[in-house]
Amino acid sequence: MHRGLTEVWNPRLNIIGQQNVWRSYPEFIEIEPDGQVIYRQKLWGNFSQPMDLHNFPMDQQTLTVHMVAAGLSEQHVKMVPLLLDEIAISDIADKFSVPDFVVTDWQAQPESYFPHKGREGTAGFLMEVTLKRSPMYYILKVIIPLCLIVIMSWLPRWIDPEHIGTNIGISTTAFLTLVAYLFAITVLLPRVSYVTRIDRFILLSTLLVFVSLLQTVANTSLIRNKKNALVERSDVWSRMVYPVLLVVVLAFSFWL
């Protein structure tokens, strides 16, 4: 999902990348004898993040939260990590999680924010969390059922080609089942303008089922023209070619 960035104004703190943010603590600032200013605040809100879903559902994403000192340039304010015995104590909770993702890495460091190219930056602190999607849900709900429908479309290759009605019925049922299933899983897929890995798999699987349907129709025509030997040779080759094609489709869609 691609959503725009919205700036949320705070008298002392601005967060880039959130739609709504709320402070949990009252405004409180400590000024040390050496001039160091400490501002403590706990924030929570609704986050939005542009994502690149070309590799969906095998994708990896980086979520960012960029906090800035609103109205203060990097020359006036310098943000640094909080140190304890010369060791940075920035951390995330052990149970921190995002639905459907596994946290693989994170980092937090000072980084200026540049609202306009070529202009002076605003003092800021950037946190990045690297996530890897857990694809098992889509494997169970989309990929495996589609593979079974594709395999179902091959059944006429093992049935006597003279059973025309049975073969046509299985091929058309497989294709209609595929179409109905695609309508059902639409809500599970990201609505993006480019082709993702799972889109590629769906398109190629549909093509395999359609080719099998065309072969069944062609075999029916050949049977009526008394070319049974040609049909039998075609079925023998298909029993070997179709499984190989499915493996190629899976590899091309999710591993290459």
ZAMARGU-4260 file (C-alpha; in steps of 0.2 Angstrom, whole numbers, plus 5000, padded with zeros to 4 digits):
<rodrens>
0) 5000/5000/5000 | 5007/5017/4995 | 5002/5031/5007 | 5008/5049/5007 | 5018/5056/5022
5) 5009/5068/5034 | 5019/5080/5045 | 5012/5081/5063 | 5016/5098/5072 | 5022/5098/5089
10) 5030/5113/5098 | 5046/5104/5101 | 5045/5088/5091 | 5039/5084/5074 | 5038/5066/5067
15) 5038/5063/5048 | 5029/5048/5042 | 5014/5047/5054 | 4996/5052/5051 | 4991/5054/5069
20) 5002/5055/5084 | 4998/5058/5103 | 5009/5062/5118 | 5008/5051/5133 | 5017/5062/5145
25) 5015/5081/5149 | 5028/5093/5143 | 5044/5092/5153 | 5061/5098/5150 | 5077/5096/5161
30) 5091/5108/5159 | 5108/5102/5166 | 5121/5113/5173 | 5132/5111/5158 | 5118/5117/5147
35) 5112/5100/5141 | 5093/5100/5138 | 5084/5084/5140 | 5066/5082/5134 | 5057/5065/5138
40) 5041/5060/5129 | 5032/5044/5125 | 5023/5045/5108 | 5010/5033/5100 | 5001/5035/5084
45) 4995/5028/5068 | 5010/5025/5056 | 5010/5024/5037 | 5024/5018/5026 | 5027/5017/5007
50) 5032/4999/5002 | 5040/4991/4987 | 5029/4975/4984 | 5037/4968/4969 | 5043/4953/4978
55) 5027/4951/4988 | 5024/4939/4997 | 5043/4936/4999 | 5047/4954/5002 | 5057/4963/5014
60) 5053/4981/5020 | 5061/4995/5030 | 5050/5005/5042 | 5056/5022/5046 | 5052/5035/5059
65) 5061/5052/5057 | 5059/5063/5072 | 5065/5081/5070 | 5066/5097/5080 | 5053/5108/5071
70) 5060/5125/5066 | 5078/5122/5072 | 5092/5119/5060 | 5106/5106/5062 | 5117/5121/5067
75) 5106/5125/5082 | 5102/5108/5088 | 5112/5092/5088 | 5103/5076/5092 | 5114/5061/5099
80) 5110/5044/5106 | 5107/5042/5124 | 5123/5034/5132 | 5126/5024/5148 | 5144/5021/5152
85) 5148/5026/5134 | 5136/5013/5127 | 5121/5018/5117 | 5105/5012/5126 | 5093/5014/5112
90) 5083/4998/5110 | 5067/4990/5105 | 5056/4979/5115 | 5059/4960/5114 | 5041/4957/5110
95) 5040/4971/5097 | 5031/4964/5081 | 5022/4969/5066 | 5008/4958/5059 | 5014/4946/5046
100) 5032/4951/5048 | 5047/4946/5057 | 5059/4959/5064 | 5077/4955/5057 | 5086/4971/5061
105) 5085/4989/5067 | 5095/5004/5070 | 5093/5022/5077 | 5105/5036/5074 | 5105/5055/5072
110) 5101/5061/5054 | 5095/5078/5048 | 5079/5080/5039 | 5079/5089/5022 | 5062/5095/5017
115) 5069/5104/5002 | 5084/5099/4992 | 5098/5111/4992 | 5092/5119/5008 | 5099/5118/5026
120) 5093/5102/5035 | 5083/5101/5051 | 5090/5092/5066 | 5083/5075/5067 | 5084/5057/5073
125) 5080/5042/5062 | 5074/5025/5067 | 5074/5011/5054 | 5066/4994/5057 | 5070/4980/5044
130) 5056/4967/5042 | 5054/4951/5033 | 5037/4945/5028 | 5031/4928/5034 | 5024/4920/5018
135) 5016/4905/5026 | 4999/4912/5026 | 4999/4915/5007 | 5007/4898/5004 | 4993/4890/5012
140) 4979/4901/5006 | 4984/4905/4988 | 4999/4895/4981 | 4995/4878/4987 | 4976/4879/4982
145) 4981/4886/4965 | 4994/4872/4962 | 4980/4859/4966 | 4968/4867/4953 | 4982/4867/4940
150) 4985/4848/4944 | 4966/4845/4943 | 4967/4852/4925 | 4979/4838/4920 | 4967/4824/4924
155) 4961/4822/4907 | 4979/4817/4902 | 4976/4801/4912 | 4959/4797/4906 | 4954/4787/4890
160) 4953/4801/4877 | 4937/4793/4870 | 4928/4798/4886 | 4925/4815/4878 | 4911/4821/4890
165) 4922/4817/4905 | 4937/4825/4899 | 4928/4841/4893 | 4919/4842/4910 | 4935/4841/4920
170) 4944/4854/4910 | 4930/4866/4910 | 4927/4863/4929 | 4945/4866/4933 | 4946/4883/4923
175) 4929/4889/4931 | 4936/4884/4948 | 4951/4894/4945 | 4942/4909/4940 | 4930/4908/4955
180) 4945/4906/4966 | 4954/4921/4959 | 4939/4932/4963 | 4939/4925/4981 | 4957/4929/4984
185) 4957/4946/4977 | 4955/4954/4994 | 4971/4945/5000 | 4982/4953/4987 | 4989/4971/4986
190) 4981/4983/4974 | 4996/4990/4965 | 4999/4995/4947 | 5014/4984/4944 | 5016/4965/4944
195) 5021/4956/4960 | 5028/4939/4962 | 5012/4932/4967 | 5003/4940/4952 | 5016/4932/4941
200) 5012/4915/4948 | 4993/4918/4946 | 4995/4923/4928 | 5006/4909/4923 | 4995/4896/4933
205) 4980/4903/4924 | 4989/4900/4907 | 4993/4882/4912 | 4975/4878/4915 | 4969/4887/4899
210) 4982/4877/4889 | 4976/4861/4896 | 4958/4866/4892 | 4964/4869/4874 | 4973/4853/4873
215) 4957/4844/4879 | 4947/4852/4865 | 4960/4848/4852 | 4960/4830/4858 | 4941/4829/4856
220) 4943/4835/4838 | 4957/4823/4834 | 4947/4808/4841 | 4932/4812/4830 | 4944/4812/4815
225) 4950/4795/4821 | 4967/4801/4825 | 4968/4791/4842 | 4986/4787/4841 | 4991/4805/4839
230) 4980/4809/4855 | 4988/4795/4865 | 5006/4802/4861 | 5001/4819/4865 | 4994/4813/4882
235) 5010/4803/4886 | 5021/4819/4883 | 5009/4830/4893 | 5010/4819/4908 | 5029/4823/4909
240) 5029/4841/4902 | 5015/4848/4913 | 5023/4844/4930 | 5039/4851/4924 | 5031/4867/4918
245) 5023/4869/4935 | 5040/4868/4944 | 5047/4881/4931 | 5032/4892/4935 | 5035/4891/4954
250) 5054/4894/4952 | 5051/4909/4940 | 5038/4916/4951 | 5046/4915/4968 | 5065/4911/4967
255) 5072/4919/4951
</rodrens>
